[in-house]
Each structure stands twice: as C-alpha cells, then as structure tokens.
C-alpha cells in the first residue's frame, strides 16, 4: 500500500479538523486553482472561436485557394484566364479539392436618386457555393446566378444598403467606365447580407458571372479566376503544394500563365493579426498558472506549519523526510484536483452559456462579430487540466523540503 497516499487521504477527508487556519488556506488554494483554470478555459475558447469565426468569414469571401492569371501580380487592369470545362475538370480532380468555382471581378458605381457609391462587382455562376452567403442573409434572398444570361440581380451588403438607403426589391442603376465609355445597367436588389467584415461589406456586391464578363469585355469561358475549397483546412498547405506542382507556371488554352495563392497569401494582414492573439493566450495562461501555483505554495506552507506536530510524530515513528514530503504532495494533489473540478464546471459553463445565449455582445464595427464567439475544444481543455496539475505539483516540490528542517524533538513542543 502507498503509505503517503493513505495518510494524505486521511488528512484530506478529516472533516472534524478544528484548525482555524489550515481549512481556510485549503479553500483559498482551491478557489485560486479553480479561478485560474476557469479563466484559461474561457480565454482559450474565446480566442479559438474568434480566430475560426474570422477565418471562416474570410474564406467565405475568398475560398481557400485561388487560381488566376500571373499578370495580376502587376496590378492595374485585371487579366482573365480561360476557365473552360477542361481546366475546371483538372482542378476539381486534384488531391484535396472539394469544390471549384469561377468568378469575375469588375468595378462600377451604384447610383440612386439621392446618392452614389463605388463598389466591386463579383460575378458568380450556378456552381458557386452560396452556403456562406445564405448564413448571413438579413433581407430578401440569394438570386439564381448564371453564366449564360444576365438577370441583373444584385446581392449587396447591409452596409451598402444603409449608405444608399436601399432595401430588397429596390431598383437602381450601375455605371461602368471603360476607355472613356460609360455603360449603364439597371439592377434589382434581390437580397441583403451582413457579415460585419468591414473590408468586404463596404464594397462587395454579387451578380451574374455573365454580367461581369460582358462588362469586362470577356468571352463566356473567361474569368478573373477560379476559387477552390479544400476538403480539410488542416491540410491546406499540402493541397497548396499539389497546386504548385500541377498548376503553377502552366498555361490555359489561351496561353495565359497560371498561378495560385492561398487564403493566407491573399489576406496576410488578417491572418497576421489573428496570429498575434496566440501571444495574448500564452501570456494569460502563464499568469493564471502563476496565480494557481502561488496560492498552492502559500497554502502548502500554512498546512505544513500547522501539521508540525504530526510531522514530528511521523519522523519519530521512523518515517523518512521523503515519505513525509510525498504525503503533503499527495495532499496538494487532492486540493488541486478539487480546484480543477470546480474550474471546469465554471469555465465550461460560461462557454456554454455564451454559445446558447450570446450574453456577451460586441461592437461588430470593431470586432467583426456581434457577440463573443466561443469554441469548446475538449481535448485542449483536457491538456490544460493536465498541464495545470503537473505544473502546480512541480512548483510545490521545493517548498515541501521545509519538512526536512523539522526535528521530532522540537516539533513535540510546537504549538
């Protein structure tokens, strides 16, 4: 039988302990561990939820990988590629690809009777995955986009609708300037979306691929590029390497050189900003572990001082310093475990409460979300629990050596 573990259980389960200091010290240490763990769980859940929410919104507008003309790196006028069935088939059958869709971009001005606004028109066709847009529709509906006819339907953001004072069903004119030639098109607002991603919401409208191509003076098979959704975002880099090997520096049927960019390369500022959040997480985790560790150290020292007579008796009966130290370390494990138990209940409870109620609201203009996003990652929470337990026990090893300085003869007279 493990003697230190047996003695520690007896001490910890002794509810008749009348000591005036040790029990409050145990409670304070338990509360310290619980608060530290709860804060860590909430922090990690918020950061994960925020990063994944923003990432999904950026991917919703730009997909995981884009194939386009290499001349577009030079800026200026957009250069199309020949996105015919042959190229689409090749891309769709590459390893890791879940879906491929064409898109064309053009610039124009939306004008009402009272105001006007410069916007970007993104032309998409029937194969375009509108799941993301459907999740953020606030008014109206998504039109049936086409690559063979112009329906002159527009899907605009709520930010654009508010600036131009538009609603679903309204009609307005779009003006397009090309080589000093101004072309006018009359559009109908089919739907309004809101993602709270300002850099997209303030300028981006969706229309037919056919319309965008005609405004650019392109043929039916041409497009600004091809957006690719991968099967598993975790394997994005591996899929990107497949595109580098099979697509980059190749040419389409019209001789245009192709290149690819991942979502990280298309929007580096957004993902660099998200990576900075990881630094904040590590700082908070370190601070909370320090809080839990210091409360446990102070609690253990108080318990050792109040158990001086017991330590002396154990030594007088032949117990070695190592055995007595292990007894108090096991005692500390029980305290830490109880703190972890309550910390998990509080931390996970807060996360679930926010997920189901959205109690904590945020300014979408600043944070890109209307409520604090939280993502519950149970394997990561389990790792935090184990790490907290091990670190707290580790920092208690040095204070436990105080037991070596307690002499049996002197401890008998200790009050």
N, C-alpha and C positions, 0 to 999 in steps of 0.2 A: 504493500500500500504506500502511496505517496504521502509521507508524513507532513511535509509543509502544506500540501494542498488540503489535507484533512484538518489541520489546525486553522488554516485560513477560512475554511468553510464554517467552522465552529464560531470563529470570531465574527465573521460577517453576518451569520444568521442569528447571533445573540441579540434578540430584541429587548432583553432585560437589562442591557448595558445602561447604567445610570450616569455615565460620564457626561460632563457638561460641555466638553469641548470637542471630543472626537466625532460625535454624531453630527453636529452642525458642520464640522470640517468635511465629513463624508458627503453630506448633502451639497455643500458648496462645490466640492470637486465633481460630483455627479452632474450638477447643473452646468458647470463650466464645460465639461465634455459634451453634454447634450446641446448647449447653445452653439459651441464651436462646430459640431457635426451638422446641426440644422442649417447654420449659415453656409457651410460648404456645399451641402446638397442644393440649397436654393440658388447659390451663386453659379454652380456648375450647370444646373438646369436652365437658368435664365440665359447664360452665355450660349449653351448648345441650342436652345430654342431660338435665340436671336440670330445666331450665325446661320442656322439651317433655314429659317424663315426668309432672311435677306437673300441667301444663296438661291433658294427656290424661286424667288421673285425675279432675280437677275437672269436665271436660267429660263424662266417663263418668257422673257422678252428676247433672249439671245441664244437659247439652246445650249448644249454642251460643247459642240464643235461647229465651226462654220467653214465651209469651203467657198473660196471666192477667187477672183482674178488677182494675180500677184501685183498688177499695176495699181491696185487700190492702195497699196502702201505709200504711193507717192502723193496721195490726196487729190484734191481737185475734183473733176467730173468723175462720177462712178463708171467703172469699166465692167461690162457684163461678162458672164460666162455662158456657154451653151449647155443649159441644164436639160438636155433631152432625156428620153426614156433610157437610152443606153447608159449614160453617166449615172442616172438615178439608180439603175439596177446594180451597177458596180458598187456604188457607195452603200446601198442597202444591204448588200451581201458581205460586207467586210465584218471581221470578227468584232463583237462587242456592240454593234449598231442595233438599236431598237427601232428607229424610225428616221426617215429622211424627208425633208420638205423644202420646197423652193420659196424664195421671197425676193421681192424687188423693192428698192427704196427710191423715192423721189421727193423733191421739196416743193412746197407751194404755200399759198396764203388762203386761209379761210376768212370769208367776209360776210358779215350780217349787215343789216341796215344801220346799225349803230357802232359797230366796231370791227376790227380785223386782227388776225393773228397768224404769224408764220409758224408752220408746223411741218413735220416729216410724215410722209405717207408711206406706210408699209403695205405693199401688195402681197396678198397670200391667196392660195388656191384651196381647193376642196380637201387636199391631202394634209393640210396644215392641222396640227394637233391643237385644238382650242380649249383643252381641258383647263389650262391655267386661266385663260380669259373668262371662261364660264364661272369659275370660282369667285371672280371679282366683279361680276356684272351687278350694277346697282339700279339700273333702269333700262327698260327695253330688252332686246335680245340680240344674240350674235347672228348676223346675216349669213346666208349661204354664199360663201366666196367662190369665185370661179376664175379659171384661166382661159376661158374661151368666149366670154361675153362680159360687158360692163353693166352691172346693176346699179352703179353709182350709190351704193350703200356705204355708210361710214360708221365705224365703231370708234368713238372718241372717249377721252378720259373725263372724269368729273371736273378736274382742274380746268381743262379747256372749255367744258360746258359752262362752268361758272364764270369764266372770263368773258365768254361770248353770250352768256345768258341764253343757253340752249337747253332743250330737253328732247327726249326721244320722240321721233316723228317730225321734228322741225326740218325745214329745208334751208339750204344756204349754198353760196357759190364758192368754188375753189378756183384760184387764179394761179397759173403756172407760166413762168417766164423762161424762155429758151431762145437764145440767139436773137434777142430783141423782139421775139414773137410772144405775145401773151395769149394764152389759151384759157378758156373758161369752161368749167364743168359744174353742173348743178347736182348737189348731193343731198341725200336724205339721211338724217341721223337715225340709225337703226337701234343702237344701244350705247350705253354709257358704262364705263368700267372705272374702278378705283382701286389702285394697289398701294397708294401712299409712297411709291418710289418716285420722288420729285423729278429726277433726271429723265425719267421716261414719261410720266404722266403729263408733264407740262408741254410736251412737243409731239408725242407719237399718236397717230391715227392709223386705223386698219381699213383697207379697202381691197377690191379685187386685184389679183395679180395681173389680169388682162388690162385693167385700167392703168396701173403703174407702168406696165411695159409700153403701152401706147403713148403715155405722157413722156416717157424717156426716148421714144422713137425706136424701140427694140422689137424684135420679132417674137413670135409666140414661144419659141424654145429658149429664149434668153432670160436671164435673171441676174440679180445682183449677186446671189449666192445660194448655197444650199445649207440649211440648218440640220444638224444631226443630233439626235437624242441617243445616249448610250444606255445599255441595259443596266449597268451598275455604276453609279457615280464614283464609288470607291476605286473602280478600275479605269477611271477617266484617262490617267496618264498612259496606261497600257494601250488603250484604244487609240489615243492620240498618236502613239508611236506607230501603230498599224497604218494610220493615215499618212504619217510622214514617209513611211516606206512605200506605200502604194499609190498615194495621190499627189503629194508634193512634187513639184517640178515636172509633172506630167502635163499634157495638153488635151484640151477638149477637141471636138470635131472642127471647130473654127480656128484652132491654133492658139487659143488663149492659154497661157501658163497658169496652172492652178497652185494654190497654197492653202494651208489650213491654220486656224487659230482656235485654241481652247477658250472657254469662258474666262479663265484666269488671265489670258493674254488680251482678251477683248476689253475687260474691265479690271485692270490691275489695281486701280485706286480703291475700288470697293473691297476687293479681297485682301489687300494690304491692310486696310482699315480693320477688317474683321480679324485678321491675324493678331493685331495689337490687343484684342480682347483677351487672348490667351495669356498675355503677360499679367493683366489685371487678375485673372483667375489664379495664377500661381502665387501672386502676392497675397491675395485673400486667403488662399489655402494655407500658406506659410504662417500668416498671422493667427488664424484660427487654431492651427496645431500648436502654436506657441502658447496661446491662451489656455488651451486644454492641458498642455504639458506643465505650465507653471502652476495652475490650480491643483493639479495632481501632486506636484512636488511639495507644495505647501501643505496639502492635506496629509501626505505620507509622513512628513516631518512631525506634524502635530500628533498623528497617531502613534508614531514611534516613541515620542516623548511621553505620551500618556500610558504607553504599554511598557515603560521601562522595567517595572517590577516583573511583569510577565516574561520579558526578555531575560532578566536575571535568573528567574526560576528555570527557564528552559536551558540556559547555559549551565546552571548548577546541576541540572539533571543529565548533562553530557551533550547537549545539542551544540553543534559547531556553528560558527558565525554564518557559514554558507547556508546551513539549514534554516536558521532564523531569517536571513535575508530573503531566501526563497519563499518563506511563509508570508512575509509582508508584500513581496512582489505578486504572489498569487492573490493576496487580499486586494491589491491595487487593480488586478485584472478584473475582479468582480465589480469594483466600483466603476471602472472604465466601461465594462460591458453594460452595466445598467444605464450609464450615461449615453452609450451608443444606442441602446434600445429606445430611450425617450427622444434622442436626437433624430433617429429615423422616423419615428411617429410624427414629430413636429415638422421636420423638413419635408418629408413626402406628403404630409397633409397639406402644407402650404402650397406645394406644387400642384397637387390635385385640385385644390380649391381654386387656384388661378386658372387651371386648364378648363374647368367646368363652369366657372362663373365670370371670368375676365374681370375680377375685382379691381386689379391694379391697372388703371388706364394711363396711357402715354400720349404725348403730343405727336401725331403722325408726321407733322412737318419737320420734326427734329429727329425722331427715332425710326421713321418709315413704317411703323406699326402703331395701331390704335390701342393696343393693350400689351402688357408684358408677356412675351411668348416664353413658355416653359416646356422643356422636353425631359421626360423622365427616362433616364438611362440606367436601368437596374444593374447591369454588370459594372458600370463605372461607379455607382454608389456602393456596391459591394467592395470594390477596390479601395474606395476612400475609407470605408469602415475598417478594413484590414490594415491599411496603412496607418490610420489614426491609432489603432490599438497597439501596433508594433512600435511606432514612434514614441507613444506615451510610456510604454513599458521600458523602452530603451533609455529614455531620459531619467527614469526612476532608478536605474542601476547605480549610478554614482551616489545619490542621496541615501540609498539603502546601506552603504558602507558605514554610515553613522553607527550602525548596530555593533560594529567591531570595537568601538570605543566604550561600549557599556560593559562595566565589570560586575560580575554577580554580587560581590560583597557590598559594593557601593549601592547597587540598584535595590538591595533589600531595604535600605533606609530611605529610598527615594519616595517622596510624597508628591 
